[in-house]
Amino acid sequence: MTLVVPAWIAVCFALYLLYRRVLLYIQQRKFQERHQCRPAHALPQYERLLGVGLMLENVKSWKAGRLLERLQSRFHRASNTYSATVAGNNVIFTIEPENVKAIFSEQFDDFDVGWIRRRAFAPSIGDVLITSDGAKWHQQRAMLRPAFNKQQYSDFAFYEGDIDQLLQAIPGDGSTIDLAPLFYKHALTLASRLLFDEPMATLNPDFAASSDRFIEAFGRVNRGNERRILLGRLLPLMPRDRDYEAGCQVIHEYGDNIVQRALAYRKSWASSGVAEGCGKPRDRYVFLQELAKEIDDPLELRNHLIGMLLVGSETTASLLTSCLGLLSGRPQLWARLRQEAQDLGIPTSESVKSFASLSNVINEALRLYPILPLFGRMANKDTSLPVGAGPDGTSRVFVPKGSLAMINTFSLHRRADIWGIDSNEFRPERWESKTPKNWSYFPFSGGPRVCIGREYLLENYQPVCLTFSTPEQYALMEVSYTMIRLLQVFPNIQSRDPDPWLESIGISLCNGNGAKVAFKAA
């Protein structure tokens, strides 16, 4: 049976859509006049209805490890703030510090994380801190705050056993080793110990098989989440990604087993006030056990656990890989840092804080290869950004409701007018005299979403930019301590990577070619 729609109904529907379009246009024009803003410069596109061509170009570049390079070239072609249609979304790309400040701080309430990220991450971690908005985000933030307190960070004895395993896994005979997978396993071990007090022992050969299965699945899920974000509104039209689904199943099974033990802890604690049968009494805060006192839904607990494990391990591993990969090309700088590290003796929170040369290296690595190279925020109402429109780019930019504001930290950190003509070069010395303009150095995030534990960072770390969020604060201290121990053990480092840096974007940015180096032990 064929369904025939009368012509008059089709005409009425078309007229209704036209009416809605005209009404929206009038409302937006009035907003622009009232707030003295203009549309952003439009990137030339042969099709702007859905932006399928630009989406396919982005996905192709992402697969080839050239997405950030491609995006940077568009800023050179267009302007520092421009608009484009990508996968059905109106996107405003910007590398203007004033716009960054507006989105993350001064106009924070005008923007949400948005449904694109929530839908992209839903199969793997559901609606957790990094995907939630509004009251739910505030509630989750309050629950997670205690997991990253000062005592957790500054207790370096907490790291030492796992650091020893890492050092034992690195040959000191001058043979080539790719540090990237070692750092990833090391970061997962530390994050799992911090979050649920059961280290994954990924660097222990006796447990390698089971942990390698989880790590491989974790990598697939990270890549899949990024691909799902790139597809935007067109994601439902794409074929099922069975590799991604299989990866989600593996990490969910792992998380479910951990959660069941945490719920047993909750049951024992609720009945007697003491957690019996769950190991020795805890002398520190264990994230999942304390969270289980507040939440009894296994799915919600698992989502929080996997989400925190995802963020905590990725940031640490990526930053360590970048730092060691860059330092391997500067053996003389390694020697100078080693001398300072030797003078420190056993690292403490105070000595890490005062190690300015190491802070310069970490800041420079984060400038060139920010952990989070792209930030997307969705306008929850018609709003505007401070600069980027008009003939000279100084007028306010109109941002329609539902538009995605995309901040490209990778390109922002390489602006020659801010960082100099050597902005693409690794030069930690620049930080000895360089104080970047506010919001022009933005390696993690900023504004109200990163207030958890800020007091700890101000007291225990000394970068130029003081806007790091809690998991990143943990990563900075862990990276600093790990690098000091590496410097103390290995007097020499040499690059063994003949290939150029290749981007790999999942939750964070890292070198797809790893960090192939050679060490000589003392």
C-alpha positions as CSV (number, residue, x, y, z in Angstrom):
1,M,0.0,0.0,0.0
2,T,1.4,3.4,-1.0
3,L,0.9,6.3,1.3
4,V,0.0,9.4,-0.6
5,V,0.4,12.8,1.1
6,P,-2.1,15.4,-0.2
7,A,-0.4,18.2,-2.0
8,W,-2.0,20.8,0.3
9,I,-0.5,19.2,3.4
10,A,3.0,19.2,1.8
11,V,2.6,22.9,0.8
12,C,1.4,23.8,4.3
13,F,4.4,22.0,5.9
14,A,6.8,23.7,3.6
15,L,5.2,27.1,4.4
16,Y,5.5,26.3,8.1
17,L,9.2,25.5,7.8
18,L,9.7,28.7,5.8
19,Y,7.8,30.7,8.5
20,R,10.0,29.2,11.2
21,R,13.1,30.0,9.2
22,V,12.1,33.6,8.6
23,L,11.1,34.1,12.3
24,L,14.5,32.7,13.5
25,Y,16.3,35.0,11.0
26,I,14.4,38.1,12.4
27,Q,15.1,37.1,16.0
28,Q,18.8,36.6,15.3
29,R,19.0,39.9,13.4
30,K,17.5,41.7,16.3
31,F,19.9,40.0,18.7
32,Q,22.9,41.1,16.5
33,E,21.7,44.7,16.4
34,R,21.0,44.8,20.2
35,H,24.4,43.3,21.1
36,Q,26.4,44.9,18.3
37,C,27.8,41.6,17.0
38,R,28.2,40.1,13.5
39,P,28.4,36.6,12.0
40,A,31.9,35.1,11.9
41,H,33.8,35.0,8.7
42,A,32.7,31.9,6.8
43,L,35.2,29.3,5.6
44,P,34.7,28.7,1.8
45,Q,32.8,25.5,1.4
46,Y,31.1,24.0,-1.7
47,E,28.3,22.7,0.4
48,R,27.1,24.3,3.7
49,L,23.8,22.6,4.3
50,L,25.3,19.5,6.1
51,G,29.0,20.1,5.6
52,V,29.6,16.5,4.6
53,G,32.6,17.3,2.6
54,L,34.4,19.0,5.4
55,M,33.4,16.2,7.8
56,L,34.9,13.6,5.5
57,E,38.0,15.7,5.1
58,N,38.4,15.9,8.9
59,V,37.9,12.1,9.3
60,K,40.4,11.4,6.6
61,S,43.0,13.8,8.2
62,W,42.3,12.3,11.6
63,K,43.0,8.8,10.4
64,A,46.2,9.9,8.7
65,G,47.4,11.7,11.8
66,R,47.1,15.1,10.2
67,L,43.9,16.6,11.6
68,L,45.5,19.3,13.7
69,E,47.8,20.3,10.9
70,R,44.8,20.6,8.6
71,L,42.8,22.7,11.1
72,Q,45.8,25.0,11.6
73,S,46.1,25.6,7.8
74,R,42.4,26.7,7.8
75,F,43.2,29.5,10.3
76,H,45.9,30.7,8.0
77,R,43.5,30.5,5.1
78,A,40.5,32.2,6.8
79,S,41.1,34.1,10.0
80,N,41.7,33.5,13.8
81,T,37.9,33.1,14.2
82,Y,35.8,31.6,11.4
83,S,32.6,29.6,11.0
84,A,31.9,26.4,9.0
85,T,29.3,23.8,8.7
86,V,30.6,20.4,9.8
87,A,28.5,17.2,10.0
88,G,25.3,19.2,10.2
89,N,26.6,21.6,12.9
90,N,27.3,25.3,12.7
91,V,30.8,25.4,14.2
92,I,32.8,28.6,15.1
93,F,36.5,27.9,15.3
94,T,38.7,30.3,17.3
95,I,42.2,30.7,18.5
96,E,41.6,34.2,20.1
97,P,42.5,34.3,23.8
98,E,39.7,36.7,24.5
99,N,37.2,34.3,23.1
100,V,38.7,31.4,25.1
101,K,38.3,33.5,28.2
102,A,34.7,34.2,27.4
103,I,33.7,30.6,26.7
104,F,35.4,29.1,29.7
105,S,35.0,31.9,32.3
106,E,33.2,35.2,31.7
107,Q,30.3,33.7,29.7
108,F,30.5,30.2,31.2
109,D,26.7,29.9,31.7
110,D,26.2,30.5,27.9
111,F,27.8,27.3,26.9
112,D,27.5,23.6,27.7
113,V,29.5,20.5,27.0
114,G,26.6,19.6,24.8
115,W,24.8,16.6,23.5
116,I,27.5,15.7,20.8
117,R,30.0,14.7,23.4
118,R,27.4,13.1,25.6
119,R,26.2,10.9,22.7
120,A,29.7,10.1,21.6
121,F,30.8,8.9,25.0
122,A,27.5,7.3,26.0
123,P,28.3,3.7,25.1
124,S,31.6,3.7,26.9
125,I,31.1,5.8,30.1
126,G,27.5,7.2,30.1
127,D,26.8,10.6,31.5
128,V,29.7,11.3,33.9
129,L,31.7,14.4,35.0
130,I,33.4,15.0,31.6
131,T,30.1,14.8,29.7
132,S,27.5,16.3,32.1
133,D,26.2,19.9,32.4
134,G,24.2,22.0,34.9
135,A,23.1,20.7,38.2
136,K,24.2,17.2,37.5
137,W,27.7,18.3,36.8
138,H,27.8,20.3,40.0
139,Q,26.6,17.3,41.9
140,Q,29.2,14.9,40.4
141,R,32.0,17.4,40.8
142,A,31.3,17.6,44.6
143,M,31.3,13.8,44.9
144,L,34.6,13.4,43.0
145,R,36.5,16.3,44.7
146,P,38.0,14.2,47.6
147,A,39.7,11.7,45.3
148,F,42.3,14.3,44.4
149,N,43.3,15.9,47.7
150,K,46.6,17.3,48.7
151,Q,47.7,14.2,50.7
152,Q,47.1,12.0,47.7
153,Y,49.3,14.0,45.4
154,S,52.2,14.8,47.8
155,D,52.7,11.2,49.1
156,F,55.5,10.2,46.7
157,A,55.9,6.9,48.6
158,F,52.6,6.0,47.0
159,Y,54.3,6.1,43.6
160,E,57.6,4.5,44.4
161,G,56.9,0.8,44.0
162,D,55.3,1.3,40.6
163,I,58.2,3.7,39.6
164,D,60.7,0.9,40.4
165,Q,58.8,-1.5,38.1
166,L,58.9,1.1,35.3
167,L,62.7,1.6,35.8
168,Q,63.3,-2.1,35.7
169,A,61.4,-2.4,32.4
170,I,63.6,0.1,30.7
171,P,67.0,-1.2,29.4
172,G,70.1,0.8,30.3
173,D,72.4,-0.9,27.8
174,G,71.8,1.5,24.9
175,S,69.2,-0.7,23.1
176,T,66.2,1.0,21.6
177,I,63.0,1.1,23.6
178,D,59.6,2.6,22.8
179,L,58.6,4.4,26.0
180,A,55.0,5.1,25.0
181,P,53.5,1.7,25.8
182,L,55.5,1.5,29.0
183,F,54.2,5.0,30.1
184,Y,50.7,4.0,29.3
185,K,50.9,0.8,31.4
186,H,52.6,2.7,34.2
187,A,49.9,5.4,34.2
188,L,47.1,2.9,34.2
189,T,48.7,1.1,37.2
190,L,49.0,4.3,39.2
191,A,45.5,5.5,38.2
192,S,44.0,2.1,39.2
193,R,45.8,2.2,42.5
194,L,44.6,5.7,43.2
195,L,41.0,5.1,42.2
196,F,40.2,1.7,43.7
197,D,43.4,0.5,45.4
198,E,44.0,-2.4,43.1
199,P,46.9,-1.7,40.8
200,M,46.5,-3.4,37.4
201,A,50.2,-4.6,37.5
202,T,50.5,-3.9,33.8
203,L,54.3,-3.8,34.0
204,N,54.5,-7.1,35.9
205,P,55.2,-9.9,33.4
206,D,53.1,-12.3,35.4
207,F,50.0,-10.3,34.8
208,A,50.8,-9.0,31.3
209,A,48.3,-11.1,29.3
210,S,45.1,-10.0,31.2
211,S,46.2,-6.3,31.4
212,D,47.2,-6.2,27.7
213,R,43.7,-7.2,26.7
214,F,42.2,-4.4,28.7
215,I,44.8,-1.9,27.4
216,E,44.1,-2.8,23.8
217,A,40.3,-2.5,24.3
218,F,40.9,0.8,26.1
219,G,42.8,2.2,23.1
220,R,40.0,1.1,20.7
221,V,37.4,2.8,22.9
222,N,39.4,6.1,23.0
223,R,39.8,6.2,19.2
224,G,36.2,5.3,18.7
225,N,35.0,8.1,21.0
226,E,37.0,10.6,19.0
227,R,35.6,9.3,15.7
228,R,32.0,9.5,17.1
229,I,32.6,13.2,18.0
230,L,33.9,14.0,14.5
231,L,30.8,12.5,12.9
232,G,28.5,14.9,14.9
233,R,24.9,14.8,13.8
234,L,25.6,12.3,11.1
235,L,26.7,9.5,13.6
236,P,23.3,7.7,13.4
237,L,23.7,7.4,9.6
238,M,27.1,5.6,10.0
239,P,27.4,1.8,10.1
240,R,27.9,0.1,13.5
241,D,31.5,0.1,14.8
242,R,31.7,-3.5,16.1
243,D,35.3,-3.1,17.2
244,Y,34.3,-0.1,19.3
245,E,31.4,-2.1,20.8
246,A,33.7,-5.0,21.6
247,G,36.1,-2.7,23.3
248,C,33.4,-1.2,25.4
249,Q,32.3,-4.7,26.5
250,V,35.8,-5.6,27.6
251,I,36.3,-2.5,29.8
252,H,32.8,-2.8,31.1
253,E,33.4,-6.4,32.3
254,Y,36.6,-5.2,34.0
255,G,34.8,-2.3,35.7
256,D,31.9,-4.5,36.8
257,N,34.2,-6.8,38.7
258,I,35.8,-3.9,40.5
259,V,32.4,-2.4,41.3
260,Q,31.1,-5.6,42.8
261,R,33.9,-5.5,45.3
262,A,33.2,-1.9,46.1
263,L,29.5,-2.7,46.7
264,A,30.5,-5.5,49.0
265,Y,32.6,-2.9,50.9
266,R,29.5,-0.6,51.0
267,K,27.3,-3.4,52.4
268,S,29.8,-4.3,55.1
269,W,30.3,-0.6,56.0
270,A,26.6,0.1,56.1
271,S,25.9,-2.8,58.4
272,S,28.7,-2.3,60.9
273,G,30.4,0.9,60.1
274,V,33.6,-1.1,59.4
275,A,34.4,-2.7,56.0
276,E,35.1,-6.3,57.0
277,G,36.4,-8.8,54.5
278,C,37.6,-6.2,52.1
279,G,41.3,-6.2,52.9
280,K,43.2,-4.3,55.5
281,P,41.8,-1.0,57.0
282,R,42.4,1.9,54.7
283,D,44.7,4.7,55.9
284,R,43.8,6.9,52.9
285,Y,40.9,7.9,50.7
286,V,40.0,5.2,48.1
287,F,37.9,6.8,45.4
288,L,35.6,3.9,44.5
289,Q,34.9,2.7,48.0
290,E,34.0,6.2,49.2
291,L,31.8,6.7,46.1
292,A,30.0,3.5,46.8
293,K,28.9,4.9,50.1
294,E,26.9,7.5,48.2
295,I,25.8,5.5,45.1
296,D,24.4,2.0,45.0
297,D,23.7,1.8,41.3
298,P,26.4,-0.5,39.8
299,L,26.1,1.1,36.3
300,E,26.6,4.6,37.6
301,L,29.6,3.5,39.7
302,R,31.1,1.7,36.7
303,N,30.7,4.8,34.5
304,H,32.4,7.0,37.1
305,L,35.2,4.5,37.5
306,I,35.9,4.0,33.8
307,G,35.6,7.7,33.1
308,M,38.2,8.7,35.8
309,L,40.5,5.8,34.7
310,L,40.2,7.0,31.1
311,V,41.2,10.6,31.9
312,G,43.7,9.9,34.7
313,S,45.8,7.5,32.7
314,E,45.6,9.2,29.3
315,T,46.8,12.6,30.5
316,T,49.8,11.2,32.4
317,A,51.0,8.8,29.6
318,S,50.6,11.4,26.9
319,L,52.6,14.0,28.7
320,L,55.4,11.7,29.7
321,T,55.7,10.5,26.1
322,S,55.8,14.0,24.8
323,C,58.4,15.2,27.4
324,L,60.8,12.2,26.9
325,G,60.4,12.3,23.1
326,L,61.3,15.9,23.0
327,L,64.2,15.6,25.5
328,S,65.7,12.7,23.6
329,G,66.6,15.2,20.8
330,R,68.3,17.5,23.4
331,P,70.9,15.3,25.2
332,Q,72.7,18.3,26.6
333,L,69.6,19.6,28.2
334,W,69.0,16.1,29.7
335,A,72.5,16.3,31.2
336,R,71.8,19.7,32.8
337,L,68.4,18.5,34.2
338,R,70.1,15.3,35.5
339,Q,72.6,17.3,37.5
340,E,69.8,19.3,39.1
341,A,67.8,16.1,39.8
342,Q,70.8,14.5,41.4
343,D,71.1,17.5,43.7
344,L,67.5,17.1,44.8
345,G,68.1,13.7,46.3
346,I,64.9,12.0,47.3
347,P,62.1,14.1,45.7
348,T,59.6,15.8,47.9
349,S,56.6,18.0,47.0
350,E,58.7,21.1,47.9
351,S,61.7,20.1,45.7
352,V,59.4,19.3,42.8
353,K,57.8,22.7,43.2
354,S,61.2,24.4,43.1
355,F,62.6,22.5,40.1
356,A,62.1,25.4,37.6
357,S,64.0,23.8,34.7
358,L,61.8,20.8,34.8
359,S,58.7,23.0,34.9
360,N,60.0,24.8,31.8
361,V,60.3,21.5,30.0
362,I,56.8,20.4,31.0
363,N,55.3,23.8,30.1
364,E,57.0,23.7,26.7
365,A,55.8,20.1,26.0
366,L,52.3,21.2,26.9
367,R,52.6,24.2,24.6
368,L,53.6,22.3,21.6
369,Y,51.5,19.2,22.2
370,P,48.7,20.1,24.6
371,I,47.0,17.1,26.2
372,L,43.6,18.4,25.0
373,P,44.2,20.0,21.6
374,L,40.5,20.7,20.9
375,F,37.7,21.9,23.1
376,G,34.1,22.1,22.0
377,R,31.3,24.0,23.8
378,M,27.7,24.3,22.6
379,A,25.8,27.6,23.0
380,N,22.7,27.0,25.0
381,K,21.2,30.4,23.8
382,D,22.0,33.1,21.3
383,T,25.2,34.7,22.5
384,S,28.4,36.4,21.2
385,L,32.1,36.3,21.6
386,P,34.4,39.3,22.1
387,V,36.4,39.4,18.9
388,G,36.8,37.9,15.4
389,A,34.0,39.5,13.2
390,G,34.0,42.5,10.9
391,P,36.5,43.6,8.3
392,D,39.3,44.0,10.8
393,G,38.3,41.1,13.0
394,T,37.7,43.3,16.1
395,S,33.9,43.1,16.2
396,R,31.9,40.8,18.4
397,V,31.0,37.4,16.9
398,F,27.4,36.3,16.9
399,V,27.0,32.7,18.1
400,P,23.5,31.3,17.4
401,K,21.9,28.9,19.9
402,G,23.0,25.3,19.2
403,S,26.3,26.3,17.6
404,L,29.5,24.6,18.6
405,A,32.3,26.9,19.6
406,M,35.6,25.0,19.0
407,I,38.8,26.2,20.6
408,N,42.0,24.9,18.9
409,T,44.7,24.9,21.6
410,F,47.2,23.3,19.3
411,S,47.0,26.2,16.9
412,L,46.7,28.8,19.6
413,H,49.9,27.7,21.2
414,R,51.7,28.0,17.9
415,R,50.7,31.6,17.0
416,A,53.8,33.4,15.9
417,D,52.4,36.8,17.0
418,I,52.1,35.4,20.6
419,W,55.0,33.0,20.9
420,G,57.5,34.4,18.3
421,I,58.8,33.2,15.0
422,D,60.2,30.0,16.7
423,S,56.7,29.0,17.9
424,N,56.9,25.6,16.3
425,E,60.2,24.7,18.0
426,F,60.9,23.0,21.3
427,R,62.7,25.6,23.4
428,P,62.1,25.3,27.1
429,E,64.3,28.3,27.7
430,R,61.6,30.6,26.5
431,W,59.8,30.1,29.8
432,E,62.7,31.7,31.7
433,S,61.5,35.1,30.5
434,K,58.2,34.4,28.8
435,T,54.9,35.2,30.5
436,P,52.2,34.5,28.0
437,K,49.1,36.7,27.7
438,N,46.2,35.6,29.8
439,W,44.4,32.6,28.2
440,S,46.9,32.2,25.4
441,Y,48.4,29.2,27.2
442,F,45.7,26.7,27.7
443,P,46.9,23.1,27.7
444,F,44.1,21.5,29.7
445,S,41.0,23.5,30.5
446,G,39.9,26.5,32.5
447,G,37.2,28.4,34.3
448,P,34.6,26.9,36.8
449,R,34.9,23.4,35.4
450,V,38.5,23.1,36.8
451,C,38.1,24.6,40.3
452,I,38.3,21.2,42.0
453,G,41.6,21.1,43.9
454,R,42.9,24.3,42.6
455,E,44.3,25.2,46.0
456,Y,46.5,22.1,45.8
457,L,48.0,23.2,42.4
458,L,48.7,26.7,43.6
459,E,50.6,25.3,46.5
460,N,52.4,22.4,44.9
461,Y,53.1,23.3,41.2
462,Q,54.5,26.3,39.6
463,P,53.5,26.5,35.9
464,V,52.8,29.9,34.2
465,C,49.2,28.9,33.7
466,L,47.3,28.1,36.9
467,T,44.1,26.7,35.4
468,F,44.6,22.9,35.4
469,S,41.8,20.6,36.5
470,T,42.0,17.9,39.1
471,P,43.0,14.9,37.0
472,E,45.6,17.1,35.2
473,Q,47.0,18.2,38.6
474,Y,47.5,14.6,39.5
475,A,49.2,14.0,36.1
476,L,51.5,17.0,36.6
477,M,52.8,15.7,39.9
478,E,53.1,12.1,38.7
479,V,54.9,13.2,35.6
480,S,57.3,15.5,37.5
481,Y,58.2,12.7,40.0
482,T,58.6,10.1,37.2
483,M,60.9,12.3,35.2
484,I,63.0,13.1,38.2
485,R,63.5,9.4,38.9
486,L,64.4,8.8,35.3
487,L,66.9,11.6,35.3
488,Q,68.5,10.3,38.4
489,V,68.9,6.7,37.1
490,F,69.9,7.3,33.4
491,P,72.8,9.7,32.7
492,N,72.3,9.7,28.9
493,I,69.4,9.7,26.5
494,Q,69.4,9.4,22.7
495,S,66.6,9.6,20.1
496,R,66.1,6.5,18.1
497,D,63.0,7.6,16.2
498,P,63.7,8.3,12.5
499,D,60.0,9.3,11.8
500,P,58.5,12.7,12.3
501,W,55.9,13.4,15.1
502,L,52.6,11.9,14.1
503,E,49.4,13.0,15.9
504,S,47.2,10.5,17.6
505,I,44.0,11.9,19.1
506,G,41.8,10.0,21.5
507,I,40.9,11.4,24.9
508,S,44.3,13.2,24.7
509,L,46.9,14.0,22.2
510,C,50.0,11.9,21.8
511,N,52.7,10.9,19.3
512,G,51.4,8.0,17.1
513,N,55.0,7.0,16.6
514,G,55.6,6.7,20.3
515,A,58.9,7.8,21.9
516,K,61.7,5.5,20.7
517,V,64.9,6.2,22.7
518,A,68.0,4.6,24.1
519,F,69.3,5.0,27.7
520,K,72.6,4.3,29.3
521,A,72.4,3.5,33.0
522,A,74.8,5.0,35.5
